[in-house]
Amino acid sequence: MPAYIEELAARVEAALGSRVKRYASRDQEFAIEVEVADLLEVARILRDEPQLRFEMLMDLAGVDYLDYGRVEWRTAAATASGFSRGVNRAAPHTLADNRRFAVVSQLLSVTYNQRLRLRVWCEDLEDPVVDSLTGIWASADWFEREAFDLFGILFRGHPDLRRILTDYGFIGNPFRKDFPLIGNVEVRYDPQLKRVIYEPVSIEPRVLVPRVIRHDNRYDPALHDLPRQDDT
């Protein structure tokens, strides 16, 4: 772990103590988790504490961990016979307390040129809700509307929580893991009725299997830049 990450972790721990905990991330990233009840206080400290100064919220997104630990295939590696498809649908959820929805914020300190990831778990599985960060970072406004639209996450105290990407009258939240990939309805313009109409989905659902890229010795680095031999 780089020294500057550990130095940032020490400053965060000094300012926030036990109100946050660190969770696993990539080597050059720093990620912390906070309870719902402490979210706004922690966010204000991250913004205003002179040793932290995370003045900007660069991004905010919802996350659905419904199938966490039960993935369809590994996407980082492949074998000669194809992607791993050993899915155990009956396997238990691998997250503690059966958590499902989380909100993840990406923060930037312009003062110190450092970044931090802040995750908070939603309170309820059926109607997930957290406090809005719009009173601390104004840029959270549209990001929270997007998370509300796509995941159905509610943001307590948001000034104008409306859908922002889907159509008027859209039913459901398309980024939830249990939302059908083919959708619930088809939309088209009817030239006779002169309006947009909704119809049942006509396509068949199917699981797409990624194309397996196997090693080809023609592209071996050891063979690069060798003098070309005559066919004779």
N, C-alpha and C positions, 0 to 999 in steps of 0.2 A: 504494500500500500504506500503510495507516495507520501512524503513528509508533509506536504501542504494540506493533504486530506486529513491527516491525523491532527495537524495544527488547527484546522477548522473544526474538527470534531471536539477538540478540547475547549475551544471558545464557545461552541454551542452547549456543551455540557455545563460549563461554568455559568452560562446565562440562564439555562432552562432546567438543569438538574434532572430530577426523575420525571418531569412532565413529558419528556420525549424519550424514545429509545431508538437505537440504531438498528436497521435491518439490512440484510444482505444486498449488495449491489456490485456493479463492476469495479475493477481495481481503481479507476480514476474518477469514480463517482461517489457522492456522499448522500445517503438517504436516511431520513428519520421518520418515525411514526408517532402520532399523537392521538390521544383519546378525544372523542367528540366534544366533551365538556370543556376541554382545554384549548380547543382549536383557535378561537379568536384571540385569546390572551397570548398564546404561543406565536401566532402570526404577527401580532403587534410588536412583540419583543424581537422577532426576527427582522422586522422592518426598522425599528427605532433604536435598538441597542447599538451604541457606537462601535463595538467590536464585531458586529455582524453586518448591519446595514444592507439587508436584502430589499432594495428599493423597488425592484420590478418583479411582477409575476409574468413570466414569459409564456406560460401555458398551463392549462388545467384540463384534466380529462377524467372521465369515469372509467372504471374497470369492473368487469364482471368475472368473478373467479368461480363461476358455477362448475366448470369442468377442470378446475385446477388439480393437477396430478393424474388426470385421466385423459390425456391428449390423444388425438387420433393417430398422430405419427410424430416422430422426431423430425424437426426441420433443420437441424444443424448438421446432420450427417446422414449418409445413405450407405447401404450395403450393396453387394453385387446382385442380390435378389430383390432389391427395392427398399422402400421406406418401411420403418417399423410400423406394423399395424396391430400389435398385440394389445388391444384395448380391452380392459375389464370394465364393462359398463356397471357392474355391481360393486365396484370398488368404492370404499367410503371416501368422502371429501377429505383432502389432506390438510386443510386449514383448520386451525383451532377454533372452537366455538361455532363451527359451521358458518363462518363469515362468507359473504358473497360479494357485496358491492363496496367499492372504495373510491375515494376521490384523491387524485394525485396531482399535486401542484409543482411546477418547475420554477424555482426562484433564482434570481440573478442579483448579485451584489455588484453594482457598478463601481462602488468605491474600492472594493478589494478584488474585483474581477474573479469572483468565485460563484459557483452554482451549488444549489441544494435541492433535493427532492423531498417533498413533504407529503406523507400519506395519512389519510384519516379514514377509518371504517365507518360506514353508514350504520345508523341505529337499528334499522328494521329491514328484514328481508323482503317483505311484501311492499312496503312503502318506504324505500330508503331515503333518509333525510340527514342533512348536515347543515351547519350554519353557513351563510353566504359570506364570501370574502370581499364582496364589492365595497364594503365600508373601509377596507384596508388597502386593497389594490383595485382601482377602478377598472382595470383591464379584465378582471374576473367576470364582468357582466355578460359578455357574449359567450365566453367559455362555459359558464355555468348554464346558460340557456342551451348550449349544444349538448352538454351532459344530461340535462333534463330531457331534451328531445330524444336523444339516441339511447339513453339508458333508463329513463324514468326516475332519475335521482332528483329529489326535491331539495331546494336550497332555502332554508329558513331566513327570512329577511331580505330576499332578493327583490329589487324594486319593480321588476317587470318580467316575471318568469313565464315566458311563452315559448312555443316551438319556434325553431329558427331555420331548420333545414328541410323538414318534411312538409308535405302538402297540407292544405287546410282539411280538417276532418280526418287526418291520418290516425289510425288506431294501432296502438302497440309501440314498442321501442326497438328499432331495427338492429341495434348493437348488442342487445341482450343475447346471451348464448342460447336461450331457448326459443328465440324468434326464428321462424322457418327461413332458410336461405332463399327460397323462391318467393317469399312474401305471402301475404294473405289474399291480395286481390291484384288484378291487372287493371291498368289505367290506359285508356285510349280516347282519342277524339272521335266522336261519331258525326260524320258529315251530314247525315239525315236529321239527327236531333239537334245538330249544331251546338253541341256541348260535350264536355268531358264525361265519360261514363266509367263506372267501376264494374268489373266482371270477375267471376271465379278464376283462379290461376289455371292455365291450360298446360303448363309445362310439367314434366315429371321430375320429382326431386331425385338427386343422385349425388354421390360422394365423389369428388374429383381426386384422383391419385396423381401426385406430382410426377413429372417425367424424371426418371433416374439418369443422371449423367455419370457414366462410367469412365474410368481412367483409359486414356488413349495414349499408347506409347509414342505415337508420332509427335506428340507435343511435350515429350520429356525434356526438361531443361538441359539435360546432358547432351541432347542431340542438336541443340540450337547452334547456329553459325558454323556448322561443319561444312567443309568443301563438298560441293555436289559431285557425285560420281557419275561417270558416263554409263548409259544403259548397256554399253558393250562390255 
